């Protein structure tokens, strides 16, 4: 009887150790979704995993989370790197796929000014009448009350760098947090135009 108990204990211990070891070997990398299928994703990644594009399927052919969006940044956990890869795209089986969380970021107007270039999107969340009195050059007007309805049409790239401002900083904070909740990954609140010490333009 003691021998049986010892053998069973060893089997259980081996199984636990194997599971832990296997879990420790899992690889997690960050990627951007390019396409979404019923049970697969086409993604690109800058992570050092040996490939820059992959066709990702979930273990056991489970369906992909319907809340994921094209352009969204995700964290993909795999048990091991694929042994055989096509020249163009790796075939990957994922243990887990989850949206990479974004956090609220507040920056100063001076920092925002330094960040502004052709690739950065500037969003003014004031009213049309306020916008008409003067706005930051190239700023897109999306009134705070209309963010939910207009953001996906005007701002289709969830990974674009977006700088948000209003008059005093209250609406820009709310709008920035709302955009983050909608899946935008790189949104910065730089407060109110009242603290902007640079040139403004008018319509």
Protein Blocks (a to p, Z undefined) as FASTA:
>chain_A
ZZmmmmmmmmmmmmmmmmmmmmmmpccdddddfbdcfkbccdddfbdehpabdcdddehh
iacdfkbcehiacddddfbdcfbdcfkbccdddfbdcddddddddddfklmmmmpcfkbc
cddfbdfklmmnopcehiacddfklmmmmmmmmmmblkbccddddfkommmmmmmmmmmm
nopabdcdebjfklpcbdcddZZ
